[in-house]
Amino acid sequence: MAEEIIEPNQPDSGKTVLVVEDDNNFVRIINAKLGKNGIKTLVSSTASGGLQMLEQNKVDLIWLDHYLVGEQTGYDFVAAVKKDKRFNRIPIFLVTNYDDYGNTVVFLERLTTEEKPKTYLEYGIDKYFVKSNTSLDTIILEIRKKLGL
């Protein structure tokens, strides 16, 4: 999937969500749900593409998967966003198949290089959702709340 911009199919709320997700079928569903809520969607299947989209567009919230195609993971994406003063205040919602990232160490192999390993929550994820345990309507409701819609 190439990076793309998808306009909302309802009256535009003026809000934009960057979706960094590599599951094309899931992205289509996310786009439809966000579009019905008047939210513009920027899409990237890679962390590096997501960072490029941030550079080129105004983004109000980031929807992020952990495991992505390419060499960078969601962890790498979050670390880059949080280091950049232009983007570090943008809310990030982690939406993943794994149910332990909010409370456990991110990337166990980094234990040898970090004195105190951090969790996603310590890195600044605003919310995290487990795909199999959370309905899309619940995630959309949380996005609407965070965006003040």
SULGI-V553437 format. One record per residue. N is the residue number from 1. PHI is phi in whole degrees, -180 to 180 (NA if undefined). Layout:
BEGIN
n = (N;N)
phi = (PHI;PHI)
END
This chain:
BEGIN
n = (1;2;3;4;5;6;7;8;9;10;11;12;13;14;15;16;17;18;19;20;21;22;23;24;25;26;27;28;29;30;31;32;33;34;35;36;37;38;39;40;41;42;43;44;45;46;47;48;49;50;51;52;53;54;55;56;57;58;59;60;61;62;63;64;65;66;67;68;69;70;71;72;73;74;75;76;77;78;79;80;81;82;83;84;85;86;87;88;89;90;91;92;93;94;95;96;97;98;99;100;101;102;103;104;105;106;107;108;109;110;111;112;113;114;115;116;117;118;119;120;121;122;123;124;125;126;127;128;129;130;131;132;133;134;135;136;137;138;139;140;141;142;143;144;145;146;147;148;149)
phi = (NA;-82;-68;-152;-116;-120;-76;-67;-99;-127;-50;-70;-82;83;-106;-131;-115;-90;-104;-109;-153;-103;-92;-57;-65;-66;-60;-59;-68;-58;-58;-62;-66;-66;-59;-65;-100;74;-103;-71;-121;-106;-128;-143;-95;-130;-64;-65;-65;-62;-65;-64;-63;-63;-63;-102;-142;-82;-122;-98;-160;-115;-103;-129;-91;-81;-88;-129;-69;97;-86;-102;-105;-59;-57;-62;-62;-60;-58;-67;-64;-70;-80;-96;-61;-71;-120;-69;-100;-73;-63;-122;-108;-88;-124;-139;-85;-103;-100;-120;-73;-76;-119;-122;-66;-84;56;-56;-66;-82;-57;-74;-109;-115;-66;-126;-58;-114;-92;-59;-63;-67;-82;109;-66;-79;-149;-134;-132;-95;-52;-75;-109;-132;-75;-61;-62;-66;-65;-62;-60;-66;-64;-58;-61;-64;-87;73;-99)
END
